[in-house]
Amino acid sequence: MKVKDADILIVPGYTNSGPEHWQTRWQSKLSTARRVEQAEWSKPVREDWTANVARAVNEAERPVVLVAHSLGVAAAVQAIPKFQRPVAGAFFVAPPDVANPEIRPRHLMTFGP
């Protein structure tokens, strides 16, 4: 599959991805890439984040490739039951361990079990 044939959905993690972050660079270089925006980047709420990921997937016009980082991985995985279409591929980087309360930062609490 070529880039032009896919909707590449960039799913950043906690606090978004700044201008020098690899996700931002990929988004600027890939013509069909777009960021899944969140209302609260520094106060993530699982229901909101997963709904936004699912909406982006369901509204895509081409096969979807998810590119998620950190808490964006958790949001993407937890959004899967809300997908109304298959995803062609996914690239997940540095997923947080949201199931371990010993290492889970406070802002990840709503993403845990």
C-alpha positions in Angstrom: 0.0 0.0 0.0 1.3 3.5 -0.9 0.9 6.5 1.3 -1.5 8.1 -1.1 -3.8 5.1 -0.8 -4.2 5.3 3.0 -5.5 7.7 5.6 -2.7 7.8 8.1 -4.0 8.8 11.5 -1.4 10.2 13.9 -2.4 9.5 17.5 -0.1 11.4 19.9 0.1 10.6 23.6 0.0 12.7 26.8 0.6 16.4 26.1 0.5 15.9 22.3 3.6 15.8 20.1 5.6 19.0 19.8 7.1 20.5 16.6 10.3 18.4 16.8 8.6 15.1 17.7 8.8 12.3 15.2 5.0 12.2 14.8 4.9 15.8 13.9 7.6 15.4 11.4 5.9 12.4 9.8 2.7 14.3 9.6 4.3 17.1 7.7 6.0 14.7 5.3 3.1 12.3 4.6 0.4 13.9 2.4 -2.4 11.8 3.7 -1.5 12.0 7.4 -3.6 13.9 9.9 -3.5 14.1 13.7 -6.3 12.8 15.9 -7.0 15.9 18.1 -7.9 15.7 21.7 -9.7 18.4 23.7 -7.5 18.0 26.7 -3.9 16.9 25.9 -2.7 17.3 29.5 -5.8 15.9 31.3 -6.6 12.8 29.3 -10.0 11.1 29.8 -10.2 7.6 28.3 -13.8 7.9 27.0 -13.0 11.2 25.2 -9.8 10.0 23.7 -11.1 6.7 22.5 -14.2 8.4 21.0 -12.0 10.8 19.1 -9.8 7.9 17.7 -12.9 5.9 16.8 -14.5 8.9 15.1 -11.4 9.5 13.0 -11.2 5.9 11.9 -14.9 5.7 11.1 -14.9 8.9 9.1 -11.8 8.0 7.0 -12.3 7.7 3.3 -9.4 5.3 2.5 -7.9 2.3 4.4 -6.6 3.5 7.8 -3.1 3.2 9.2 -2.8 4.2 12.8 0.5 5.7 14.0 0.2 6.0 17.8 2.7 6.9 20.5 2.6 6.5 24.3 -0.9 7.1 25.7 -2.1 7.3 22.1 -1.4 3.6 21.8 -3.7 2.9 24.8 -6.4 5.2 23.3 -6.2 3.5 19.9 -6.3 -0.1 21.3 -9.2 0.7 23.7 -11.1 2.4 20.8 -11.1 -0.8 18.7 -14.5 -2.0 19.8 -15.9 1.3 18.5 -14.4 0.9 15.0 -17.0 0.4 12.3 -14.4 -0.6 9.7 -11.2 -2.6 9.7 -7.8 -0.9 10.1 -5.2 -1.8 7.4 -2.3 -1.4 9.7 -0.9 0.1 12.9 2.5 1.4 14.1 2.5 1.5 17.9 5.5 3.0 19.8 6.2 3.1 23.5 2.8 1.9 24.9 2.4 2.7 28.6 1.7 0.0 31.1 -1.7 1.3 32.2 -2.5 -1.9 34.1 0.3 -1.5 36.6 -0.6 1.0 39.4 2.9 0.9 40.7 4.4 2.7 37.7 1.3 4.3 36.2 1.5 8.2 36.4 -1.7 9.8 37.8 -2.7 11.1 34.3 -3.0 7.6 33.0 -5.4 6.4 35.7 -8.5 6.5 33.5 -6.9 4.3 30.9 -6.2 1.4 33.4 -8.4 -1.5 34.2 
